[in-house]
Amino acid sequence: MADMGTKEAAKLWGVTQEKVQRWCKLIILTDKRITQDKKGSPYHIPRDYPNPFLK
């Protein structure tokens, strides 16, 4: 399965890249599908991940 970064996720979900980065920082501890190689490296988000910003 292919992954996307925060820039692509932001475009797909209709939010800013910074908002996606903050969300990843919070969710990475509880959701093992969001990964990061090491601190400071890009996040890897599955392309089929549901939009967490929909209400």
Phi and psi restraints in degrees (range 20) as a CNS / XPLOR table:
assign (resid 1 and name C) (resid 2 and name N)
       (resid 2 and name CA) (resid 2 and name C) 1.0 -84.1 20.0 2
assign (resid 2 and name N) (resid 2 and name CA)
       (resid 2 and name C) (resid 3 and name N) 1.0 150.8 20.0 2
assign (resid 2 and name C) (resid 3 and name N)
       (resid 3 and name CA) (resid 3 and name C) 1.0 -110.4 20.0 2
assign (resid 3 and name N) (resid 3 and name CA)
       (resid 3 and name C) (resid 4 and name N) 1.0 164.0 20.0 2
assign (resid 3 and name C) (resid 4 and name N)
       (resid 4 and name CA) (resid 4 and name C) 1.0 -130.4 20.0 2
assign (resid 4 and name N) (resid 4 and name CA)
       (resid 4 and name C) (resid 5 and name N) 1.0 158.8 20.0 2
assign (resid 4 and name C) (resid 5 and name N)
       (resid 5 and name CA) (resid 5 and name C) 1.0 -93.7 20.0 2
assign (resid 5 and name N) (resid 5 and name CA)
       (resid 5 and name C) (resid 6 and name N) 1.0 -175.9 20.0 2
assign (resid 5 and name C) (resid 6 and name N)
       (resid 6 and name CA) (resid 6 and name C) 1.0 -68.2 20.0 2
assign (resid 6 and name N) (resid 6 and name CA)
       (resid 6 and name C) (resid 7 and name N) 1.0 -32.2 20.0 2
assign (resid 6 and name C) (resid 7 and name N)
       (resid 7 and name CA) (resid 7 and name C) 1.0 -66.1 20.0 2
assign (resid 7 and name N) (resid 7 and name CA)
       (resid 7 and name C) (resid 8 and name N) 1.0 -46.1 20.0 2
assign (resid 7 and name C) (resid 8 and name N)
       (resid 8 and name CA) (resid 8 and name C) 1.0 -68.3 20.0 2
assign (resid 8 and name N) (resid 8 and name CA)
       (resid 8 and name C) (resid 9 and name N) 1.0 -39.5 20.0 2
assign (resid 8 and name C) (resid 9 and name N)
       (resid 9 and name CA) (resid 9 and name C) 1.0 -63.7 20.0 2
assign (resid 9 and name N) (resid 9 and name CA)
       (resid 9 and name C) (resid 10 and name N) 1.0 -39.9 20.0 2
assign (resid 9 and name C) (resid 10 and name N)
       (resid 10 and name CA) (resid 10 and name C) 1.0 -61.6 20.0 2
assign (resid 10 and name N) (resid 10 and name CA)
       (resid 10 and name C) (resid 11 and name N) 1.0 -43.4 20.0 2
assign (resid 10 and name C) (resid 11 and name N)
       (resid 11 and name CA) (resid 11 and name C) 1.0 -63.7 20.0 2
assign (resid 11 and name N) (resid 11 and name CA)
       (resid 11 and name C) (resid 12 and name N) 1.0 -44.8 20.0 2
assign (resid 11 and name C) (resid 12 and name N)
       (resid 12 and name CA) (resid 12 and name C) 1.0 -65.0 20.0 2
assign (resid 12 and name N) (resid 12 and name CA)
       (resid 12 and name C) (resid 13 and name N) 1.0 -39.7 20.0 2
assign (resid 12 and name C) (resid 13 and name N)
       (resid 13 and name CA) (resid 13 and name C) 1.0 -92.9 20.0 2
assign (resid 13 and name N) (resid 13 and name CA)
       (resid 13 and name C) (resid 14 and name N) 1.0 -8.7 20.0 2
assign (resid 13 and name C) (resid 14 and name N)
       (resid 14 and name CA) (resid 14 and name C) 1.0 74.8 20.0 2
assign (resid 14 and name N) (resid 14 and name CA)
       (resid 14 and name C) (resid 15 and name N) 1.0 34.0 20.0 2
assign (resid 14 and name C) (resid 15 and name N)
       (resid 15 and name CA) (resid 15 and name C) 1.0 -130.8 20.0 2
assign (resid 15 and name N) (resid 15 and name CA)
       (resid 15 and name C) (resid 16 and name N) 1.0 177.2 20.0 2
assign (resid 15 and name C) (resid 16 and name N)
       (resid 16 and name CA) (resid 16 and name C) 1.0 -80.0 20.0 2
assign (resid 16 and name N) (resid 16 and name CA)
       (resid 16 and name C) (resid 17 and name N) 1.0 157.1 20.0 2
assign (resid 16 and name C) (resid 17 and name N)
       (resid 17 and name CA) (resid 17 and name C) 1.0 -62.9 20.0 2
assign (resid 17 and name N) (resid 17 and name CA)
       (resid 17 and name C) (resid 18 and name N) 1.0 -37.0 20.0 2
assign (resid 17 and name C) (resid 18 and name N)
       (resid 18 and name CA) (resid 18 and name C) 1.0 -62.7 20.0 2
assign (resid 18 and name N) (resid 18 and name CA)
       (resid 18 and name C) (resid 19 and name N) 1.0 -38.0 20.0 2
assign (resid 18 and name C) (resid 19 and name N)
       (resid 19 and name CA) (resid 19 and name C) 1.0 -65.1 20.0 2
assign (resid 19 and name N) (resid 19 and name CA)
       (resid 19 and name C) (resid 20 and name N) 1.0 -41.6 20.0 2
assign (resid 19 and name C) (resid 20 and name N)
       (resid 20 and name CA) (resid 20 and name C) 1.0 -64.8 20.0 2
assign (resid 20 and name N) (resid 20 and name CA)
       (resid 20 and name C) (resid 21 and name N) 1.0 -41.2 20.0 2
assign (resid 20 and name C) (resid 21 and name N)
       (resid 21 and name CA) (resid 21 and name C) 1.0 -62.3 20.0 2
assign (resid 21 and name N) (resid 21 and name CA)
       (resid 21 and name C) (resid 22 and name N) 1.0 -43.8 20.0 2
assign (resid 21 and name C) (resid 22 and name N)
       (resid 22 and name CA) (resid 22 and name C) 1.0 -63.5 20.0 2
assign (resid 22 and name N) (resid 22 and name CA)
       (resid 22 and name C) (resid 23 and name N) 1.0 -41.2 20.0 2
assign (resid 22 and name C) (resid 23 and name N)
       (resid 23 and name CA) (resid 23 and name C) 1.0 -62.9 20.0 2
assign (resid 23 and name N) (resid 23 and name CA)
       (resid 23 and name C) (resid 24 and name N) 1.0 -44.6 20.0 2
assign (resid 23 and name C) (resid 24 and name N)
       (resid 24 and name CA) (resid 24 and name C) 1.0 -60.2 20.0 2
assign (resid 24 and name N) (resid 24 and name CA)
       (resid 24 and name C) (resid 25 and name N) 1.0 -42.4 20.0 2
assign (resid 24 and name C) (resid 25 and name N)
       (resid 25 and name CA) (resid 25 and name C) 1.0 -59.3 20.0 2
assign (resid 25 and name N) (resid 25 and name CA)
       (resid 25 and name C) (resid 26 and name N) 1.0 -37.0 20.0 2
assign (resid 25 and name C) (resid 26 and name N)
       (resid 26 and name CA) (resid 26 and name C) 1.0 -78.9 20.0 2
assign (resid 26 and name N) (resid 26 and name CA)
       (resid 26 and name C) (resid 27 and name N) 1.0 -41.7 20.0 2
assign (resid 26 and name C) (resid 27 and name N)
       (resid 27 and name CA) (resid 27 and name C) 1.0 -83.1 20.0 2
assign (resid 27 and name N) (resid 27 and name CA)
       (resid 27 and name C) (resid 28 and name N) 1.0 -20.9 20.0 2
assign (resid 27 and name C) (resid 28 and name N)
       (resid 28 and name CA) (resid 28 and name C) 1.0 -60.0 20.0 2
assign (resid 28 and name N) (resid 28 and name CA)
       (resid 28 and name C) (resid 29 and name N) 1.0 -26.8 20.0 2
assign (resid 28 and name C) (resid 29 and name N)
       (resid 29 and name CA) (resid 29 and name C) 1.0 -74.7 20.0 2
assign (resid 29 and name N) (resid 29 and name CA)
       (resid 29 and name C) (resid 30 and name N) 1.0 -25.3 20.0 2
assign (resid 29 and name C) (resid 30 and name N)
       (resid 30 and name CA) (resid 30 and name C) 1.0 -109.9 20.0 2
assign (resid 30 and name N) (resid 30 and name CA)
       (resid 30 and name C) (resid 31 and name N) 1.0 -23.1 20.0 2
assign (resid 30 and name C) (resid 31 and name N)
       (resid 31 and name CA) (resid 31 and name C) 1.0 -114.7 20.0 2
assign (resid 31 and name N) (resid 31 and name CA)
       (resid 31 and name C) (resid 32 and name N) 1.0 110.1 20.0 2
assign (resid 31 and name C) (resid 32 and name N)
       (resid 32 and name CA) (resid 32 and name C) 1.0 -73.2 20.0 2
assign (resid 32 and name N) (resid 32 and name CA)
       (resid 32 and name C) (resid 33 and name N) 1.0 -5.9 20.0 2
assign (resid 32 and name C) (resid 33 and name N)
       (resid 33 and name CA) (resid 33 and name C) 1.0 -77.8 20.0 2
assign (resid 33 and name N) (resid 33 and name CA)
       (resid 33 and name C) (resid 34 and name N) 1.0 -24.7 20.0 2
assign (resid 33 and name C) (resid 34 and name N)
       (resid 34 and name CA) (resid 34 and name C) 1.0 -90.5 20.0 2
assign (resid 34 and name N) (resid 34 and name CA)
       (resid 34 and name C) (resid 35 and name N) 1.0 121.7 20.0 2
assign (resid 34 and name C) (resid 35 and name N)
       (resid 35 and name CA) (resid 35 and name C) 1.0 -126.8 20.0 2
assign (resid 35 and name N) (resid 35 and name CA)
       (resid 35 and name C) (resid 36 and name N) 1.0 165.0 20.0 2
assign (resid 35 and name C) (resid 36 and name N)
       (resid 36 and name CA) (resid 36 and name C) 1.0 -148.6 20.0 2
assign (resid 36 and name N) (resid 36 and name CA)
       (resid 36 and name C) (resid 37 and name N) 1.0 130.7 20.0 2
assign (resid 36 and name C) (resid 37 and name N)
       (resid 37 and name CA) (resid 37 and name C) 1.0 -60.5 20.0 2
assign (resid 37 and name N) (resid 37 and name CA)
       (resid 37 and name C) (resid 38 and name N) 1.0 -47.5 20.0 2
assign (resid 37 and name C) (resid 38 and name N)
       (resid 38 and name CA) (resid 38 and name C) 1.0 -156.3 20.0 2
assign (resid 38 and name N) (resid 38 and name CA)
       (resid 38 and name C) (resid 39 and name N) 1.0 164.5 20.0 2
assign (resid 38 and name C) (resid 39 and name N)
       (resid 39 and name CA) (resid 39 and name C) 1.0 -57.1 20.0 2
assign (resid 39 and name N) (resid 39 and name CA)
       (resid 39 and name C) (resid 40 and name N) 1.0 130.0 20.0 2
assign (resid 39 and name C) (resid 40 and name N)
       (resid 40 and name CA) (resid 40 and name C) 1.0 94.7 20.0 2
assign (resid 40 and name N) (resid 40 and name CA)
       (resid 40 and name C) (resid 41 and name N) 1.0 -11.9 20.0 2
assign (resid 40 and name C) (resid 41 and name N)
       (resid 41 and name CA) (resid 41 and name C) 1.0 -89.3 20.0 2
assign (resid 41 and name N) (resid 41 and name CA)
       (resid 41 and name C) (resid 42 and name N) 1.0 165.7 20.0 2
assign (resid 41 and name C) (resid 42 and name N)
       (resid 42 and name CA) (resid 42 and name C) 1.0 -62.9 20.0 2
assign (resid 42 and name N) (resid 42 and name CA)
       (resid 42 and name C) (resid 43 and name N) 1.0 153.1 20.0 2
assign (resid 42 and name C) (resid 43 and name N)
       (resid 43 and name CA) (resid 43 and name C) 1.0 -83.0 20.0 2
assign (resid 43 and name N) (resid 43 and name CA)
       (resid 43 and name C) (resid 44 and name N) 1.0 150.4 20.0 2
assign (resid 43 and name C) (resid 44 and name N)
       (resid 44 and name CA) (resid 44 and name C) 1.0 -115.3 20.0 2
assign (resid 44 and name N) (resid 44 and name CA)
       (resid 44 and name C) (resid 45 and name N) 1.0 113.3 20.0 2
assign (resid 44 and name C) (resid 45 and name N)
       (resid 45 and name CA) (resid 45 and name C) 1.0 -114.1 20.0 2
assign (resid 45 and name N) (resid 45 and name CA)
       (resid 45 and name C) (resid 46 and name N) 1.0 128.2 20.0 2
assign (resid 45 and name C) (resid 46 and name N)
       (resid 46 and name CA) (resid 46 and name C) 1.0 -59.1 20.0 2
assign (resid 46 and name N) (resid 46 and name CA)
       (resid 46 and name C) (resid 47 and name N) 1.0 138.8 20.0 2
assign (resid 46 and name C) (resid 47 and name N)
       (resid 47 and name CA) (resid 47 and name C) 1.0 -61.6 20.0 2
assign (resid 47 and name N) (resid 47 and name CA)
       (resid 47 and name C) (resid 48 and name N) 1.0 -28.6 20.0 2
assign (resid 47 and name C) (resid 48 and name N)
       (resid 48 and name CA) (resid 48 and name C) 1.0 -92.0 20.0 2
assign (resid 48 and name N) (resid 48 and name CA)
       (resid 48 and name C) (resid 49 and name N) 1.0 13.0 20.0 2
assign (resid 48 and name C) (resid 49 and name N)
       (resid 49 and name CA) (resid 49 and name C) 1.0 -66.6 20.0 2
assign (resid 49 and name N) (resid 49 and name CA)
       (resid 49 and name C) (resid 50 and name N) 1.0 131.7 20.0 2
assign (resid 49 and name C) (resid 50 and name N)
       (resid 50 and name CA) (resid 50 and name C) 1.0 -68.2 20.0 2
assign (resid 50 and name N) (resid 50 and name CA)
       (resid 50 and name C) (resid 51 and name N) 1.0 149.3 20.0 2
assign (resid 50 and name C) (resid 51 and name N)
       (resid 51 and name CA) (resid 51 and name C) 1.0 -64.6 20.0 2
assign (resid 51 and name N) (resid 51 and name CA)
       (resid 51 and name C) (resid 52 and name N) 1.0 113.0 20.0 2
assign (resid 51 and name C) (resid 52 and name N)
       (resid 52 and name CA) (resid 52 and name C) 1.0 -78.6 20.0 2
assign (resid 52 and name N) (resid 52 and name CA)
       (resid 52 and name C) (resid 53 and name N) 1.0 -6.3 20.0 2
assign (resid 52 and name C) (resid 53 and name N)
       (resid 53 and name CA) (resid 53 and name C) 1.0 -99.7 20.0 2
assign (resid 53 and name N) (resid 53 and name CA)
       (resid 53 and name C) (resid 54 and name N) 1.0 1.9 20.0 2
assign (resid 53 and name C) (resid 54 and name N)
       (resid 54 and name CA) (resid 54 and name C) 1.0 -77.7 20.0 2
assign (resid 54 and name N) (resid 54 and name CA)
       (resid 54 and name C) (resid 55 and name N) 1.0 139.9 20.0 2
